[in-house]
Amino acid sequence: MIDLPPLTRKSQLGKYNLFGLGFRPFFLLTTLWGVVAILLWGMILFSNSITLPYYADALTWHKHEMLIGMGSALAAGFLLTAVRNWTKINTPTGTHLALLAATWVAGRLVWTFGGDSLPAWLIMLIDFAFLPWLTYAIGKPIWQRKQWNQLVFPAILFTLMIANGVMYISLWQEIDLLSMTSKLASYALLALLVVMGGRIIPFFTEKGCNLRFKPTPTILVKGYLGFFGLVALLDISDTFVPIMAISAVIAGILFWMQLYYWQSWRTASNPLVWILHLGYAGIGLGFMLKAASVIWLELAPLATHAWMMITMGGIGLGMMARVSLGHSGRTLTTLPVMRSVFVLIIAAGITRLLVPLHPMALPLSFLVWCLALGLFFWRYLPVWLETRLDGRPD
């Protein structure tokens, strides 16, 4: 993440370098699919004329494609780039990276359009191939460098893989495990965002806002991670519900306390930083909604949407924006329209939480979400496609 001025000489790599490093194709696919999948979901819900030959039922398709589809692409873009930095060992590039991205695309196509024409086993084979390949691609260099503290990331991807596999078993055997698997996938993605946020947010905050703050007390970190794990375990197993609710309240408070130690109130001058803090605040909000859902059942899906729209939207877009700039040789400054994009993505998540209060909140949240990601895609497409400004390889 070094500011590099553009050079006048022509790059020997040519003008485009989409498969130079993992962030390029997978951040592109994350953003694009985030728009396309929600547009399709909106048409399915609000138009009687739209019928897709998707695998499984429409709601299962929506959950799968946002959690396993969009979520795994975001994870791939970040981890393939970060692991290369941490280990100094190359992760897939060039043809290898193109094939990995093509495998992800194939999974989206068979789940969306293959239900009427392909056997179930082939859909599973095509869709299931991506996560094991990605896990191996980041796990191998971590293992070679013996960076055992990084093994949490292959473990999270393995959990997503398990959730995906159990979802297929549930569909084939007509066993009611879909709720459990969607919870498992949601908590796996949330764990990824918590760990990523814990690493990048304090670093980006200090650098981006010229701040210095003391490390978060270990007891606080262990506390919110411990209660996070307890809530996930009890919620997925649907046991000891009152204890889960109390634990969720405690987890939410502890996650919000973390923002105090990161001095969130001093980040307003830098959109690339405050969007990360707003996204992280969505973690605590989701836990509070999870606790409240014990009394008001309609709030249960809102907790997941707080995590997937506010947290994944905020941390995801903030991280993609900064990583893309830094790894393409650009100055770490906010590009035009990006302030609006960050406001819109948080607004989309908040609007989705208002659905129990007003039915128009649902289509409005769809439109705002698609507008935010569409503008992000438009603004960053040249960054992902074009060679670094200094002409060097990624």
C-alpha positions as CSV (number, residue, x, y, z in Angstrom):
1,M,0.0,0.0,0.0
2,I,2.5,2.6,-1.2
3,D,1.6,5.8,-3.0
4,L,3.3,5.5,-6.4
5,P,3.3,8.3,-9.0
6,P,2.4,7.3,-12.6
7,L,5.3,6.9,-15.0
8,T,5.4,8.2,-18.5
9,R,7.0,5.1,-20.0
10,K,4.7,2.5,-21.6
11,S,4.2,-0.6,-19.5
12,Q,5.8,-3.8,-20.9
13,L,2.8,-5.7,-19.7
14,G,0.4,-3.9,-22.1
15,K,-2.6,-1.9,-21.2
16,Y,-4.6,-4.5,-19.4
17,N,-3.8,-7.0,-16.7
18,L,-7.0,-8.5,-15.3
19,F,-5.4,-11.6,-14.1
20,G,-2.3,-10.1,-12.6
21,L,-3.4,-10.6,-9.0
22,G,-6.5,-12.1,-7.2
23,F,-8.1,-8.8,-6.3
24,R,-8.6,-7.8,-9.9
25,P,-11.0,-10.5,-11.2
26,F,-12.6,-11.3,-7.9
27,F,-13.4,-7.8,-6.8
28,L,-14.9,-7.2,-10.3
29,L,-17.0,-10.4,-10.0
30,T,-18.0,-9.6,-6.4
31,T,-19.4,-6.2,-7.4
32,L,-21.0,-7.3,-10.6
33,W,-22.7,-10.3,-9.1
34,G,-23.9,-8.2,-6.2
35,V,-25.9,-6.2,-8.7
36,V,-27.0,-9.0,-11.0
37,A,-28.1,-11.4,-8.3
38,I,-30.1,-8.7,-6.5
39,L,-31.7,-7.6,-9.7
40,L,-32.7,-11.2,-10.5
41,W,-34.0,-11.6,-6.9
42,G,-36.1,-8.5,-7.2
43,M,-37.6,-9.6,-10.5
44,I,-38.4,-13.0,-9.0
45,L,-40.2,-11.4,-6.1
46,F,-42.0,-8.5,-7.9
47,S,-42.6,-9.8,-11.4
48,N,-44.9,-12.8,-12.1
49,S,-43.4,-13.0,-15.6
50,I,-39.9,-13.9,-14.5
51,T,-39.2,-17.6,-14.0
52,L,-35.6,-18.8,-13.9
53,P,-34.6,-22.4,-14.1
54,Y,-32.6,-22.0,-10.9
55,Y,-31.4,-24.9,-8.9
56,A,-33.6,-25.5,-5.7
57,D,-36.3,-23.0,-4.8
58,A,-36.0,-19.2,-5.2
59,L,-35.3,-18.4,-1.6
60,T,-32.6,-21.0,-1.3
61,W,-31.1,-19.7,-4.6
62,H,-31.0,-16.2,-3.1
63,K,-29.3,-17.3,0.1
64,H,-26.8,-19.5,-1.7
65,E,-25.8,-16.9,-4.3
66,M,-25.3,-14.1,-1.8
67,L,-23.5,-16.1,0.8
68,I,-21.6,-18.8,-1.1
69,G,-21.5,-16.8,-4.4
70,M,-20.8,-13.2,-3.6
71,G,-19.3,-14.0,-0.2
72,S,-16.7,-16.4,-1.6
73,A,-15.7,-14.0,-4.4
74,L,-15.0,-11.3,-1.9
75,A,-13.0,-13.7,0.2
76,A,-11.0,-14.8,-2.8
77,G,-10.1,-11.3,-3.9
78,F,-8.9,-10.3,-0.5
79,L,-7.2,-13.6,0.5
80,L,-5.4,-14.3,-2.7
81,T,-3.9,-10.7,-2.5
82,A,-3.2,-10.7,1.2
83,V,-1.7,-14.1,1.5
84,R,0.8,-13.2,-1.3
85,N,1.8,-10.2,0.8
86,W,2.0,-12.1,4.1
87,T,4.0,-15.1,2.8
88,K,5.9,-13.5,-0.2
89,I,4.9,-16.6,-2.2
90,N,2.8,-16.1,-5.3
91,T,-0.8,-17.0,-5.3
92,P,-2.6,-17.9,-8.6
93,T,-2.0,-15.4,-11.4
94,G,-2.4,-15.5,-15.2
95,T,-4.0,-18.6,-16.6
96,H,-4.3,-20.2,-13.2
97,L,-6.2,-17.3,-11.8
98,A,-8.4,-17.1,-14.9
99,L,-9.4,-20.7,-14.5
100,L,-10.1,-20.2,-10.8
101,A,-12.4,-17.2,-11.7
102,A,-14.0,-19.2,-14.5
103,T,-14.8,-22.0,-12.0
104,W,-16.6,-19.4,-9.8
105,V,-18.5,-18.1,-12.8
106,A,-19.5,-21.6,-13.8
107,G,-21.0,-22.2,-10.3
108,R,-23.2,-19.1,-10.6
109,L,-24.4,-20.1,-14.0
110,V,-25.4,-23.7,-13.1
111,W,-27.1,-22.6,-9.9
112,T,-29.1,-19.9,-11.8
113,F,-29.8,-21.5,-15.2
114,G,-28.9,-25.2,-14.9
115,G,-31.8,-26.5,-12.8
116,D,-33.9,-27.7,-15.8
117,S,-31.1,-29.0,-18.0
118,L,-28.3,-30.4,-15.8
119,P,-28.4,-33.3,-13.4
120,A,-28.0,-32.4,-9.7
121,W,-24.7,-34.2,-9.3
122,L,-23.2,-32.1,-12.1
123,I,-24.4,-28.9,-10.6
124,M,-22.9,-29.8,-7.3
125,L,-19.6,-30.8,-8.9
126,I,-19.2,-27.6,-10.9
127,D,-20.3,-25.3,-8.0
128,F,-18.5,-27.2,-5.3
129,A,-15.1,-27.1,-7.1
130,F,-14.3,-23.5,-6.3
131,L,-14.0,-23.4,-2.5
132,P,-11.6,-26.4,-2.2
133,W,-9.4,-24.9,-5.0
134,L,-9.4,-21.5,-3.3
135,T,-8.6,-23.0,0.1
136,Y,-5.7,-24.9,-1.3
137,A,-4.4,-21.8,-3.2
138,I,-4.2,-19.8,0.0
139,G,-3.5,-22.7,2.4
140,K,-0.3,-23.9,0.6
141,P,1.8,-20.7,1.0
142,I,0.6,-20.3,4.6
143,W,1.7,-23.8,5.3
144,Q,5.0,-23.4,3.5
145,R,5.8,-20.3,5.6
146,K,4.5,-21.9,8.8
147,Q,2.3,-18.8,9.5
148,W,0.0,-20.7,11.8
149,N,-1.8,-17.6,12.8
150,Q,-3.1,-17.3,9.3
151,L,-4.7,-20.7,9.3
152,V,-7.9,-19.1,10.5
153,F,-8.6,-18.1,6.9
154,P,-8.5,-21.7,5.3
155,A,-10.6,-22.8,8.3
156,I,-13.3,-20.2,7.5
157,L,-13.3,-21.2,3.8
158,F,-13.5,-24.9,4.9
159,T,-16.6,-23.9,7.0
160,L,-18.2,-22.3,3.9
161,M,-17.4,-25.5,2.0
162,I,-19.1,-27.6,4.6
163,A,-22.2,-25.3,4.6
164,N,-22.3,-25.6,0.8
165,G,-22.0,-29.4,0.9
166,V,-24.7,-29.8,3.7
167,M,-27.0,-27.6,1.6
168,Y,-26.8,-30.1,-1.3
169,I,-27.4,-33.0,1.1
170,S,-30.5,-31.2,2.5
171,L,-31.8,-30.7,-1.0
172,W,-31.2,-34.2,-2.3
173,Q,-32.4,-36.0,0.8
174,E,-35.2,-33.6,1.5
175,I,-33.9,-33.1,5.0
176,D,-34.8,-29.8,6.7
177,L,-31.2,-28.5,7.1
178,L,-31.4,-25.4,4.9
179,S,-31.9,-23.0,7.8
180,M,-28.9,-24.5,9.6
181,T,-26.7,-24.3,6.6
182,S,-27.6,-20.7,5.8
183,K,-26.8,-19.8,9.4
184,L,-23.5,-21.6,9.2
185,A,-22.5,-19.8,6.0
186,S,-23.6,-16.4,7.5
187,Y,-21.5,-16.9,10.6
188,A,-18.5,-18.1,8.5
189,L,-18.6,-15.0,6.4
190,L,-19.1,-12.8,9.5
191,A,-16.1,-14.5,11.1
192,L,-14.1,-13.6,8.0
193,L,-15.2,-9.9,8.2
194,V,-14.5,-9.8,12.0
195,V,-11.0,-11.2,11.5
196,M,-10.3,-9.0,8.4
197,G,-11.7,-6.0,10.2
198,G,-9.6,-6.6,13.3
199,R,-6.5,-6.6,11.2
200,I,-7.0,-3.9,8.5
201,I,-9.2,-1.3,10.3
202,P,-6.7,-0.2,13.0
203,F,-3.9,-0.2,10.4
204,F,-5.9,1.7,7.8
205,T,-7.2,4.1,10.5
206,E,-3.8,5.0,11.8
207,K,-2.4,5.5,8.3
208,G,-5.4,7.1,6.7
209,C,-6.2,9.5,9.6
210,N,-2.7,10.1,11.0
211,L,-3.8,8.6,14.4
212,R,-2.0,6.6,17.0
213,F,-3.9,4.6,19.5
214,K,-3.1,1.9,22.0
215,P,-3.8,-1.8,21.2
216,T,-7.2,-3.0,22.1
217,P,-7.1,-4.8,25.5
218,T,-6.7,-8.5,25.0
219,I,-9.6,-9.3,27.3
220,L,-12.0,-7.3,25.1
221,V,-10.9,-9.1,21.9
222,K,-11.1,-12.5,23.6
223,G,-14.5,-11.4,25.0
224,Y,-16.2,-10.5,21.7
225,L,-14.6,-13.5,19.9
226,G,-15.8,-15.8,22.6
227,F,-19.3,-14.6,22.7
228,F,-19.4,-14.5,18.9
229,G,-18.6,-18.2,18.9
230,L,-21.1,-19.0,21.6
231,V,-23.9,-17.2,19.8
232,A,-23.0,-18.9,16.6
233,L,-23.0,-22.4,18.2
234,L,-26.3,-21.9,20.0
235,D,-28.0,-20.3,17.1
236,I,-27.0,-22.9,14.5
237,S,-27.9,-25.7,16.8
238,D,-31.1,-23.9,17.9
239,T,-30.5,-24.7,21.6
240,F,-30.5,-22.7,24.8
241,V,-32.2,-19.8,23.1
242,P,-32.4,-17.5,26.2
243,I,-28.6,-18.0,26.7
244,M,-28.0,-17.2,23.0
245,A,-30.0,-14.0,23.3
246,I,-28.1,-12.8,26.4
247,S,-24.8,-13.7,24.8
248,A,-25.8,-11.8,21.6
249,V,-26.4,-8.7,23.6
250,I,-23.0,-9.0,25.3
251,A,-21.3,-9.6,22.0
252,G,-23.0,-6.6,20.4
253,I,-21.8,-4.3,23.2
254,L,-18.3,-5.7,23.1
255,F,-18.1,-5.2,19.3
256,W,-19.2,-1.6,19.7
257,M,-16.7,-1.1,22.5
258,Q,-14.0,-2.0,20.0
259,L,-14.9,1.0,17.9
260,Y,-14.1,3.2,20.9
261,Y,-10.5,1.9,21.0
262,W,-10.2,2.6,17.3
263,Q,-11.4,6.2,17.8
264,S,-14.1,6.0,15.2
265,W,-15.3,9.6,15.9
266,R,-12.0,10.9,14.5
267,T,-12.3,9.2,11.1
268,A,-14.9,11.6,9.5
269,S,-12.3,13.2,7.3
270,N,-11.4,10.1,5.4
271,P,-14.2,8.1,3.6
272,L,-11.9,5.2,2.9
273,V,-11.7,4.8,6.7
274,W,-15.1,5.8,8.1
275,I,-16.8,3.3,5.8
276,L,-14.9,0.5,7.4
277,H,-16.0,1.7,10.9
278,L,-19.6,2.0,9.8
279,G,-19.4,-1.5,8.4
280,Y,-17.9,-2.8,11.7
281,A,-20.7,-1.1,13.6
282,G,-23.1,-3.3,11.7
283,I,-21.7,-6.3,13.6
284,G,-23.0,-5.1,16.9
285,L,-26.3,-4.1,15.4
286,G,-26.7,-7.6,13.9
287,F,-26.1,-9.2,17.3
288,M,-28.7,-6.9,19.0
289,L,-31.2,-7.9,16.3
290,K,-30.4,-11.5,16.8
291,A,-31.1,-11.2,20.5
292,A,-34.4,-9.3,19.9
293,S,-35.5,-11.9,17.4
294,V,-36.1,-14.3,20.4
295,I,-39.1,-12.1,21.3
296,W,-40.0,-10.8,17.8
297,L,-39.4,-13.6,15.3
298,E,-39.6,-11.2,12.3
299,L,-36.3,-9.7,13.3
300,A,-34.3,-13.0,12.8
301,P,-33.6,-12.4,9.0
302,L,-32.8,-8.7,9.8
303,A,-29.8,-9.8,11.8
304,T,-28.4,-11.6,8.8
305,H,-29.1,-8.6,6.6
306,A,-27.4,-6.3,9.0
307,W,-24.3,-8.4,8.7
308,M,-24.5,-9.1,5.0
309,M,-25.5,-5.7,3.8
310,I,-24.1,-3.2,6.4
311,T,-21.1,-5.2,7.5
312,M,-20.1,-7.0,4.3
313,G,-21.2,-3.9,2.3
314,G,-19.3,-1.4,4.4
315,I,-16.1,-3.4,5.2
316,G,-16.3,-5.1,1.8
317,L,-16.5,-2.0,-0.3
318,G,-14.1,-0.1,1.9
319,M,-11.5,-2.9,1.7
320,M,-12.0,-3.4,-2.0
321,A,-11.6,0.4,-2.6
322,R,-8.4,0.7,-0.7
323,V,-6.7,-2.6,-1.7
324,S,-7.5,-1.9,-5.4
325,L,-5.9,1.6,-5.2
326,G,-2.8,0.4,-3.3
327,H,-2.1,-2.6,-5.5
328,S,-2.6,-0.7,-8.8
329,G,0.0,1.9,-7.9
330,R,-2.5,4.7,-7.2
331,T,-2.6,7.2,-4.5
332,L,-4.8,6.2,-1.5
333,T,-7.4,9.0,-2.0
334,T,-11.1,8.8,-2.4
335,L,-12.1,8.6,-6.0
336,P,-15.0,10.7,-7.4
337,V,-18.5,9.6,-6.4
338,M,-17.1,7.1,-3.8
339,R,-18.4,9.2,-0.8
340,S,-21.9,8.7,-2.3
341,V,-21.3,5.0,-2.9
342,F,-20.4,4.5,0.7
343,V,-23.4,6.4,2.0
344,L,-25.7,4.5,-0.4
345,I,-24.4,1.0,0.7
346,I,-25.0,1.8,4.4
347,A,-28.4,3.3,3.5
348,A,-29.4,0.2,1.6
349,G,-28.7,-2.0,4.6
350,I,-30.6,0.3,7.0
351,T,-33.5,0.5,4.6
352,R,-33.6,-3.3,4.5
353,L,-34.0,-3.4,8.2
354,L,-37.1,-1.2,8.0
355,V,-39.1,-3.9,6.0
356,P,-41.2,-4.9,9.0
357,L,-42.3,-1.3,9.4
358,H,-43.1,-0.5,5.7
359,P,-43.4,-2.9,2.7
360,M,-41.8,-0.3,0.3
361,A,-38.6,-0.6,2.2
362,L,-37.8,-3.9,0.5
363,P,-37.8,-2.7,-3.2
364,L,-36.2,0.6,-2.1
365,S,-33.3,-1.3,-0.5
366,F,-32.9,-3.3,-3.7
367,L,-32.6,-0.2,-5.8
368,V,-30.2,1.6,-3.4
369,W,-28.0,-1.5,-3.1
370,C,-27.8,-1.9,-6.9
371,L,-27.1,1.8,-7.3
372,A,-24.2,1.7,-4.8
373,L,-22.6,-1.4,-6.3
374,G,-23.3,-0.3,-9.8
375,L,-21.5,3.0,-9.3
376,F,-18.6,1.2,-7.5
377,F,-18.3,-1.2,-10.4
378,W,-18.3,1.7,-13.0
379,R,-15.7,3.7,-11.0
380,Y,-13.3,0.8,-10.3
381,L,-13.6,-1.2,-13.5
382,P,-10.6,0.6,-15.1
383,V,-8.6,0.1,-11.9
384,W,-9.2,-3.7,-12.1
385,L,-8.6,-4.0,-15.8
386,E,-5.6,-1.8,-16.4
387,T,-2.0,-2.4,-15.7
388,R,-0.5,-0.7,-12.6
389,L,0.2,3.0,-13.2
390,D,3.9,2.5,-12.7
391,G,4.0,-0.3,-15.3
392,R,5.2,-2.9,-12.9
393,P,3.7,-6.4,-12.4
394,D,1.2,-6.7,-9.6
